[in-house]
Amino acid sequence: MVGTCAKKAVEHGGLLKLMLRKMSSVMNNPPFNYMIHPSPLLGNGSELAFTHCFILLIPLLIGIDGAMVVREVKVEVPE
C-alpha cells in the first residue's frame, strides 16, 4: 500500500510540474497561489467515499495598487 501511495505521489507531482510549466509559458510566467482542498468529512470524522482531495492553481494576473486581488479582502484608499 505504501509503495502505491508513493508512486501516485510521484505521478501527481509530475503532473503538477507539467501544468505549472504549461501555464507559465502561456501566461508569461505569472506568480501562482495554490490551495490543497481535502475531501470533506462526515460528522463522525471519516471521509466521504466518493470525494477526493484536489489542488487548485490560481495565477495572479491582476493587482490593485500593489495589493493582490483576494476574495473577501477590501483595499480602501484613505481620502
Residue pairs with C-beta under 8 A, 6 or more apart in sequence:
16 55
19 57
20 32
20 57
23 32
23 57
23 59
24 30
27 59
27 61
30 59
30 60
30 61
31 59
31 60
32 57
32 58
32 59
32 60
33 57
33 58
33 60
34 55
34 56
34 57
34 58
35 55
35 56
35 58
36 53
36 54
36 55
36 56
37 53
37 54
37 55
37 56
38 53
39 47
39 48
39 51
39 52
39 53
40 47
40 48
40 51
41 47
41 48
42 48
60 68
62 69
63 69
64 75
65 75
65 77
67 75
